């Protein structure tokens, strides 16, 4: 009997020692599997782009640029938009052609012979063709240039479509960047182009200006100003013309053409 109790005790003791060992081994196996899956996911995972911190963007040409140490960067960008203008001459011509079409249709209704009907049909076809051509001329597209003024805000970023080309201080020649250096300059944030600084800015560049999401708009700072309620129209127009939007990112699309 004592022998049976002793064997039972040994069995329980052995089980107590074995179970944790098996559990630990399983946990280690699961941990390695989890780590492996995490590593595989990390390899294929790309950095998610940050939420945009701008509300809008406009393309244009830098026409004025001021960057002094004591003052924030300011610039004027000329934005070109396509505007349709009515063509009075074409509109008048269209009315005349529509009247002629009505006359030809009446001639067709009064036609008494096959020849008269054919002549009227030919005239109708000609009038319809002229009307379609005139409709295409009812409006003319005109380029309208508008000067918008901007100023930098805290955390402004400068990006360039062309990769930076640093100069070798010893030779004075442009250095060719390696793939790793280019990837580093591009970054992982999802911003366009390559990272740069304000030193590359110049008048005549074509740029894309990103207006900061918290930038005040003219209607918020000028038109909604109660103190300016008694301002004259000309004064309000001057305020609007001199209003500057806050820029959070500036993307240089191209340099000015070489002379």
Buried (B, 14 or more C-beta within 10 A) or exposed (E): EEEEEEEEEEEEEEEEEEEEEEEEEEEEEEEEEEEEEEEEEEEEEEEEEEEEBBBEBBEBBBEEBEEEEEEBBBBBBEBEEEEEEEBEEBBEBBEEBEEBBEEBBEBBEEBEEEEEBEBBBEBBEBBEEBBEEBEEEBBEEEEEEEEBBBBBBEEBBBBBBEBBEEEEEEEEEEEEBEEEBEEEBBBEEEBBBBBBEEEEBEEEBBBBBBBBEEBBBBEEEBEEEEEBEEBEEEEBEEBEEEBBBBBBBBBBBEBEEEE
